[in-house]
């Protein structure tokens, strides 16, 4: 006859019982928590320690430890391991702080040629200097330990992440002025829907320099059924030169006004202004969003503007604020959808095909809209 157990019964509330049942059925909880919950449920249901051990294919001491811990500290608390003191740290907190301080400096500050730390170089430097700095426990420091310390502190001295320094002290005011133009566009588009002629032309302008004219050395091999699925091209090519695209996009109609030139100096910019002057009615004021390129503010440009007083108004984007200029959206589309993979036999062919592409875009113009919430920008007084 089996000897009756002298271990106390497991008492639990309805909430604890429901939580144990939930954990026992869970597929996302840790295996140890699920197994302990099932053992406690079995013991609560009246099964003996031997029966539970046989059911879970384990030994009696393990089942007894699980039950005794639940009786001692509580059902739910017993599902997790108790904190343990662990092995004494070999590297002191001061030594770790010294390692992190080194990682936050450049190797060249310590006489090395490298620009960035590697774990190998940093570990080597630490081993060489640890005795002088009072951290002899680091004499055998490995690359792996250095990597763990840096990872825990979320420091990656071997990585570079670029940023743009805001050097324009008037950045916010200039940004708001540009965004107010986009707000004006929305109002004029509504008036245009009412068949009213807008009193002002709102344009976004920029240059795209350095567009390469590239020629094939060998002819392309076109796709062929059952032979090759893609166009094949020789790796070698010939550079014929570069051209610059000077383009304005009408923010109300979406039409693109473009010229292709060999360069993009004040002379070419003035030619583009004259081109716009011919397109729009004399009664229309032409507002242009553009960047601070020297050609836009040169003496030659200023002299031309004096010959057409009150015809043009420039709204300059802040320094490093090219992302505010919507023409950049078109340039991105041009690069992705047209210029990528372009091969020509002459610079003139490149110019002709670029203008033909822009004519195709103007057949079904895309009206680019700025979606930034203007209410979140402070108003210029």
ABEGO torsion letter per residue (X at the ends): XBBBBABBBBBBBAAAAAAAAAAAABAABBAAAAAAAAAAAAAAAGBBAAAAAAAAGBBAAAAAAAAAAAAAAEAAAAABBBBBAEBBBABBAAAAAAAAAAAABBAAAAGBABABBBAAAAAAAAAAAAAAAGBAAAAABBAAAAAAAAAAAGBBAABBBBBBBBABAAAAAAAAAAAAAAAAAAAAAAAAAAGBBBABBBBBBBBBBGBBBBBBABBBBBBBBGABABBBBBABBBBAEBBBBBBBBBAAAGBBBBBBBABBBAAAAAAAAAAAAAABBAABBBBBBBBABAAAABAAAAAAAAABBGABBBBBBBBGAAAABAAAAAAAAAAAAAABGBBBABAAAAAAAAAAAAAAAAABBBBBBBABBAAABBBBX
